[in-house]
Amino acid sequence: MAAPVHNGVVTCEFGVAGRHGPHPGRDYRAAHGTPVRATLAGVVVRVEGDEVVVESNAIWHVYGHLTEFAVRRGDTVETGDRLGLAVGPNLHYEERTNPYRPGDHRSPQFDLHPNARLPS
């Protein structure tokens, strides 16, 4: 397991109420150009818009607000492999369970590295 950004600082937690309803993932502070890394090994199932999706053990790991992708659909990635660069000012990370639709979110479990800092 690895954090998606080095020394990640969480800026918005899963489930926090917002103008579009509960937040479906966890946001990390990530300046433009920050490398974004895979939290677990898996297969890239989507690279579209500003998003990369990696499937690991029937869980979709969704990384949002990326640019300059380092992976393509069908690639196999290992924990810590670079997926792309953050657009900034944050990285959105979420986990979805089968059937992987919006709304099939769960509180992220695979992204909190021991050096990650939660909001106080």
GIURSUL-V301174 format. One record per helix or strand of 2 or more residues. SS is the DSSP state (~ for helix, > for strand). FROM is the first residue (numbers start at 0). TO is the last residue. If there is no record, write none. Layout:
SS;FROM;TO + SS;FROM;TO
//
This chain:
>;8;11 + >;16;17 + >;20;21 + >;25;28 + >;34;36 + >;41;47 + >;50;55 + >;58;63 + >;65;66 + >;75;76 + >;81;85 + >;89;96 + >;104;105
//
